């Protein structure tokens, strides 16, 4: 499983941008979200489901 830093380096974006893309924050472009999620999947990293409160 890849770290968020490794995904950021592969995609050429910041760690915070990867975090936002994986968490679906709206101020990230659709193309960046797609690129980050694809890289994460290829690297064996999958977003964690939301925690129950």
C-alpha positions as CSV (number, residue, x, y, z in Angstrom):
1,X,0.0,0.0,0.0
2,X,1.3,3.4,-1.0
3,X,1.5,6.4,1.3
4,X,-0.3,9.7,0.6
5,X,3.2,11.2,0.0
6,X,4.0,8.6,-2.7
7,X,0.7,9.2,-4.4
8,X,1.4,13.0,-4.3
9,X,4.8,12.6,-5.8
10,X,3.5,10.3,-8.6
11,X,0.7,12.8,-9.5
12,X,2.8,15.9,-9.1
13,X,0.5,17.5,-6.5
14,X,0.8,18.3,-2.8
15,X,0.0,15.9,0.0
16,X,-2.9,18.1,1.0
17,X,-4.3,17.9,-2.6
18,X,-4.2,14.1,-2.5
19,X,-6.0,14.2,0.8
20,X,-8.7,16.5,-0.6
21,X,-9.1,14.4,-3.7
22,X,-9.5,11.2,-1.8
23,X,-12.0,12.7,0.5
24,X,-14.0,14.4,-2.2
25,X,-13.5,18.0,-1.2
26,X,-15.2,20.3,-3.7
27,X,-12.4,22.8,-4.4
28,X,-10.4,20.1,-6.3
29,X,-10.8,19.9,-10.0
30,X,-12.5,16.8,-11.4
31,X,-9.4,15.9,-13.5
32,X,-7.2,16.0,-10.4
33,X,-9.6,13.8,-8.4
34,X,-9.7,11.3,-11.2
35,X,-5.9,11.3,-11.6
36,X,-5.3,10.9,-7.9
37,X,-7.9,8.2,-7.4
38,X,-6.5,6.3,-10.4
39,X,-3.0,6.5,-9.1
40,X,-4.1,5.4,-5.6
41,X,-5.9,2.4,-7.0
42,X,-3.0,1.4,-9.2
43,X,-0.6,1.7,-6.2
44,X,-2.9,-0.4,-4.0
45,X,-4.4,2.3,-1.8
46,X,-8.1,2.6,-1.4
47,X,-10.0,5.3,0.4
48,X,-11.2,4.3,3.8
49,X,-15.0,4.3,4.3
50,X,-16.4,7.1,6.5
51,X,-16.3,6.4,10.2
52,X,-19.6,6.0,12.0
53,X,-20.3,8.4,14.7
